[in-house]
Amino acid sequence: MDFLDTPAARFTDLADYSFEPHFVEVDDCGLRMHFVDEGPRDGTPVLMLHGEPSWSYLYRSMIPVVSAAGLRVIAPDLIGFGRSSKPTRIADYSFARHVAWLRACIETLELTRITLFGQDWGSLTGLRVLAELEPRFSAAMISNGGLPTGGTPGGSLQTLGNAAAFLAWRTFAKYSPWFVASSIIDRGSVRELSEAERAAYDAPFPDARYLAGARAFPALVPVSPKNVAVPDNRAAWQKLANFQKPFVTAFSTGDPITRGMDRILQERIPGARGQDHSRVRGGHFLQEDAGAELATRLVELAHSSNA
């Protein structure tokens, strides 16, 4: 597998992001996953998973709040994003590989008692590892995401939210000659990004060779029952249907594509019953719009589930 690593100089002096880099090898071919590791090493881990086309920079306002509360924040960059290695062929990315790479990170770091926070693809991959590595987790909070199964029970972008908008986005990501991560994130947030913040979101992608992972992600979402990820997602739902640990949703008020997926999670996962579910003001990238509020709720969840 051919891959590139974004030059380290691209990540110097980024606005509000001064965290030390850490890396773990997650594939025999040498792929490395970068992760932020802040807070006490013996603290309860909080795993923050980003989506498309962002990276751990998305959590820059949440990481200090959560780590200051005595929790250990682990915020990986999924393969193809941020400071992590980037395979150069779209065909080298699959749902199964993303889950395997994330599992390798969790298992290599020997994380246990994890509180998960996942948004967008951080929800899709996060829900899979939550199901497959359930003993390692103590609680979960999901925002603007779910686990589609191509129209079968468990949620589908064909029947929830704005399917037409998603399909247009999928076509754009695959074929458009113009693909600027910062513009996509800016349009998906209520607040307007500063020039420094836009530069940080674009830092992982010096040129088109680094964008294969970002272009691949939308086509991997199983909106059709023929998608190869459907069997594994169905198996994950069977396990999630027995997940009794605290499970909270914190969706935004301004994301039409994932609207309604929080209700499916609340109805189908036992651990969601009786929890303090909420919606916060924001767009798809709600970490940009309501980071402080989300961080406070996340601290409460992590402490209460590990009391």
Steps between C-alpha positions, in 0.01 A plus 500: 500500500644835397451781751625846588561676830429872505823691575520591869572864412139533384386466863719760668344805667139399435237718668404366845659160432829449685457135599799267480472243219487127572496214250410132497549254215164350401579292191775260398580719200619774738200731519520723806202652681561830673321578824483773760562368852425763766427475870626256765612166356316318777183701441181353358537508120270712286524403133409785263440391140469747214337464160527621143707700395619620841767373741577527872525879457119490518532422874749774590247685723375182669832330577624752763165501686479122517865443591487771769224295664751219566407292196739365238403622152591284202411673172624303197521614142334230292723356228494737205452808719694739721853388583423132434630311197304544178466215246499660157242275329130540569465123460725446804233641730208295627265508797654176628853636478409820684351292782803268506742795515305657786482168686877466465548842658271422796651157560862613463443781751325246726212739566226390740211675679467718189239771460439542127413823322433454129370733228446441126735214400617505861152367573504236226840363600437573868179300515672209331787487752253561783320183393809294421707604804214552745692393815747785443227768514310646795281758320438671167380833365408520130448822304371549146554144389379144513560158354307459171419154371380574149132538575466224759414569868767709663472809289567600144579825328241392244219554748639750750598860455585644161595204280523718190755726671710203602498347153602835351784519753610146411515590130686822574761326715571241234504712185546868573843638401458745788521353851604733782452355848478836677221624273298183561539532877426872491176442309402224744541724807286785626796711605738629235853361514791741520771496236735332750244229573441441130875464448512239777223292342683510167842419650471119458443529124792674322376383160254264332712189572409525869123518447416139410363423847284811511360427155439134585299540821154603366482203261569262791181594687264201460187670364427197280439141620759391241780687679771259620492652852135412561556151651757631749279795592203270555715282725604810693135597548427158647762570767393861551146375565644351821721795599393587856764758590423875493436615142423865429417692181594865454397599149490851357198702398636582155605179325227377261692197376519321837176638646299217654788261550515593869149361548600167347800474733286589801234244408724206412784519755395404856766717663335809349186462709464761770808694387519877463490528121526846353533709188741790482501802273731434208555356158640167392838577659348580836837485676571835332172647618446350846834353607489632858148367559585160355820478705314572824243231428774256403684556829179433692437180307855369540506568876154360568555182299828429677395599854 
